[in-house]
Amino acid sequence: MLKYSTNHDDKWMRHALNLAEFAAAQGEIPVGAIIVQGEQCIAKGWNQPISSHDPTAHAEIVALRKAAQHLNNYRLIDTTLYVTLEPCIMCAGAIIQARVKRVVFGAYDNKAGAAGSRFDILRDTRHNHLVECVSGVLGTECGHYLSQFFKTRRKMGQKNPIS
């Protein structure tokens, strides 16, 4: 797991954090994702499984779908995906299938993370595509935002904020 990041990574992660904030305002778990090719953002996504009644509508999946439509290609060659929370196994599989070159994430997910904390799907050499990973970019900020969200939810006694 690479721990090196650039100011460029910080800039795009701040955009992903804004999307996470938007997700929280919608009653979703606050995760945001941005896909960049070169210097251009080609897609954005935020968690939407609750409001869309779609368990696959994670921020990464939403962004991957939009990027594929934007490029008119399911292969997202030479792209970087920025996401505020370490991708899960489902998202890691989709990232590999899309041939994303690089993933930069903020907070680790010790329960379901698939980019180094619990599992390391993205860099498993048995796959036909290896993804460069950079971890912990604005990780404290990303983690704090998630912690605050769940703390507030527990206070309200909600398991699912949308009935």
JOTA-V64915 format. One record per pair of residues at least 12 apart in sequence whose ideal C-beta (glycine too) atoms are under 6 Angstrom apart, sorted by the first residue. I is the first residue (numbers start at 1). J is the second residue. Records with the same first field share a line. If there is no record, write none. Layout:
BEGIN
I->J + J
END
This chain:
BEGIN
1->116 + 133 + 135
2->134
3->136
5->134 + 137
9->104 + 137
12->34 + 36 + 82
13->82 + 106 + 137 + 138
15->34
16->32 + 33 + 34 + 82 + 84
17->84
19->32 + 44 + 46
20->32 + 84
22->46
23->46 + 47
24->149
26->51
27->161 + 162
28->47 + 50
29->47
30->145 + 149
31->47 + 59 + 84 + 85
32->46 + 59 + 84
33->45 + 59 + 60 + 63 + 83
34->82
35->63 + 67 + 79 + 81
36->80
37->79
42->67 + 70
43->63 + 66 + 67 + 70
45->59 + 62 + 63
46->59
47->59
50->162
58->91
60->83 + 87 + 91
61->94
64->94 + 98
75->99
76->98 + 100
77->99
78->101
79->100 + 101
80->102
81->100 + 103
82->104
83->105
84->106 + 142
85->107 + 109
86->105 + 108 + 109 + 113 + 115 + 117
87->114 + 115
88->112 + 114
89->114
92->114 + 121 + 122
96->127 + 129
99->129
100->131
102->132
103->131 + 133
104->134 + 137
105->135
106->137 + 138 + 139 + 142
107->139 + 142 + 143 + 146
115->133
END
